[in-house]
Amino acid sequence: MLEFLQQMINGLSIGSIYALIALGYTMVYGIIKLINFAHGDMYMIGAYVGMISVTTFKLPFVLALPATMIVTGVLGVVIERIAYRPLRKSTRVAALITAIGVSFFLQNAVSRIMGAKIYTFPPVLDNRTFMFYGLRFNTQQIAIFVTAILLMILLQVIVKKTKVGRAMRSVAVDQDAAKLMGVNVDRTISLTFAIGSSLAAAAGILVGIYYNTINPLMGFAPGLKAFVAAVFGGIGIIPGAMIGGFAIGLIETMVSGYGSTLYKDAVVYVILILVLIIKPSGLLGKNRKEKV
Amino acid sequence: MKNTFLNKKNLTWLILGVAFFFLIQLLIQVGVITPYYRVTMYWICLFAILGVSLNVIIGVTGQFSLGHAGFMSIGAYSAAVVLRSMPNLTGLFIGMAIGALISLFVSMVVAIPTLRLKGDYLAIATLGVGEIIRIVILNMKITNGASGISNIPYLISWPLMFFFVFVSIMFSANFKNSAIGRACISIKEDEIASEAMGINTTKYKVMAFMFGALIASLAGALYATTYYVIKPETFGINNSINILVIVVFGGMGSLTGSAVAAIVLGIINNVFQPLAEWRMIIYALALIVIMIFRPQGLLGTSEASLKTIFSLDTYKNALKGLIDLVTLKKFRVAAASTGKGKQR
């Protein structure tokens, strides 16, 4: 039982990171129906920008986090402007291929600029372990969990309570109608990319702190897993992405804790395929009839 | 056109193919194609096979698959394992047959449930399948895990390679031009409409997927014996993207386009050998630029036929396509014309 609870704690902290990445996927998908394949790489970029801001600019964690989020958010907007906007009216497969291209570009550009070697992330948060009723708690894990939850609350407030949030929701429902109501659709989409990318960047820093190492290809697997999380919870639905993220994190830790570490990635893909076959709209999604 | 096998058109293609074979064979004999260029030539042949087979799935049937390298790896590993105990051509053929059977079986198991998905969902599901295949191979004893299989006997020769290129392109072309192919094309154009016309969409989608997987596994076996060494990461997502670039560049739906794209990319890779580390960046940029400025690729959905090969218009159009790409003009025009494709 104690072992199980311990796995739960580990699963929740990694799950909160998946949830942060999944939010970006789900927001972008909800608004322009694009699987932003490059989203996992925004997370990688976030980790690099975070490392640079901590080592070169000597920022403390509390400042490095927002700085990284802003820089990566701007990059997300630039990518949207250059690569995705010209394709907004084209087929979805064309947009997906472009997204794959962007993903590969980011990976390879970073490994050209920074070198393909693995960097060590400086320990910006103190790493202490304490016991509580026989359970091992790590201060870093708690910091990751709390930061992720705070960001999610912030996102909920932005989406539900502010004017831009209302614009985002309206564009997601019907772009043309939103335009008629005076919503600046282009700017709203850019803003969605900015928010999604900055959440991914936050996840990148948190992972850098947690695992200590970052490399140019680190975005691929978590990106896919976060996508699975978004699909699992119902793509396009923000609470769904959070639930999905935590669920995938828990499942992954349970598989590597009780089964085999080697197969933990395969299990996630199997879950993806099962969800897509059994209930493609996800946990919180509603089934929609296909229309001609 | 009459419905006989040996009509004029097929005969001309056959004669052209045989002439091409002997031309290259002669060049190898004389020494114009050195072993160094032969490596490039084999690369082109392998990726022409892979591109054409993926194009049957993506371009003809309109099902977006990102797991092609997975099926390639099944063929490669089957061949390598058999070749370990039987290092000759018989072993290669037995390995190919085993790989073909396994990948037919796997692709059928995968296809029946996943092909219910559409567009981007299907892409991610097939990507997941490719990764699952890779992880399973990584963890199996017989495949020697992460270090892979090395010292695979080098059995490839130009006649062997040519035979497989010719056969796979011929079968793919036949597939496209048959009743099955027309059913697949109608599924690509509009799945609901073709279902209403009485086409069993699931059946044809599964057929196309299995066909592509079968050819990919043959190419995988040839890959294993051409490059001596195979590792699980050789067949990761990078390789699937490589094949996708060829399909997109040549034109989704044009089998000959894929073959031409494989040749062009093979030559480009060879010329820009010193820039090898920039290659993936260039590939990635090429994908984006092609999608924005010329989403139909070099040849669109048209095939090079005998008539077009000997007509100037083809080259003019291809050149125009290249110029479009290089000059990055027609920004809005291209975006507007792609808008014609219905969005779902």
Interface residues (C-beta under 8 A of the other chain):
Chain A: L34 I35 A83 P86 L87 K89 S90 T91 R92 V93 A94 A95 L96 I97 T98 I100 G101 V102 S103 F104 F105 Q107 N108 A109 R112 F220 L224 F227 V228 V231 L262 Y263 D265 A266 Y269 V270 L272 I273 L276 I277 P280 E290 V292
Chain B: F64 P113 T114 R116 L117 G119 D120 Y121 A123 I124 A125 L127 G128 V129 E131 I132 I135 V136 L138 N139 I192 A193 I237 I241 L244 V248 E277 W278 M280 I281 Y283 A284 L285 A286 L287 I288 M291 I292 P295 F331 A334 A335 A336 T338 G339 G341 K342 Q343 R344
